[in-house]
Amino acid sequence: MSGRIIVVSGYNYVNTSKKIADELRADFLDVKYKRFPDGELYVRIEDPSIIRDSTVVVVNTMYPSQNDSIIETLFLLDAVKRYSPRRIVLCTPYLAYARQDKQFLPGESVSGEVIVNILSSIGIDALVVVDIHAPHLLEGFKGYAANVLISDLLVEEGLKTMTNPIILAPDKGAIGRARYAAEKHGLEYDYLEKYRDRITGEITIKPKNLSVKNRDVIIVDDIISTGGTIAKAAKMVLERGARKVYVAASHALLINDALTKIRRSGAEMIITANTLAQKINDKLIRYVDISSRLAETINPLLS
């Protein structure tokens, strides 16, 4: 790696961006933000002349205020490009609209592809995201794209107060996150599967292969939105004899009464990362700082 390294942050993510800059031993440029009376956004990078021939890391997350954050990020990237940097890396821990990765109904937009295509078209060299819901979306990015998995860091926090633990994914599609954390920590893992009684029609959820009886369980997922799915999973696992249940999710949106649902399910802790521009003050939630993991991923992309 050679040359000057500069970090530019979006409004949503200044504190974590400064931590990343410290990890990278990079300069941190201030940005002026404002909103015009008609609602349009304005950004201006202060002291932009030092960008020329430098490697610039633009850091911004896209929740909450997804639409504003997307536009702001595009404006920052444009402002950076106008000063001829040697290389541009975009780090967006939470990539908005990535849950729609295909057409479920005729006539729908595939919003995840739209966002990735827009970022590709603006001409950045590398894109870093955290635990994107549908990793295959990154195949559409024209430069280098990294999907940073952090389930091992979340599980590590949970293991401090667990006995005889097992890691579960809430469904087969999320098994990769559970496997990643389990292999890092030498633990057993499984996924939850729905079973329908052929006579009564009743649906139950239980691990595919392993028993949770008298074990501590940590359920690993990427996003908690309204909390219904994860609350049902936690409740069912406890009913099957688990000693206690923690929930670990990379992105804890926790919309509406999600916290209430999860608390009522019997889950004792929600472990999440600082991937969003919100931090909810609740004794059920424990946050894990991932700025070092992000810096480790970004560092090789700077040369």
Summary of the structure (lengths in Angstrom):
residues: 303
radius of gyration: 20.7
end to end distance: 4.6
largest distance: 72.2
contacts: 1026
relative contact order: 0.13
helix: 35%
strand: 28%
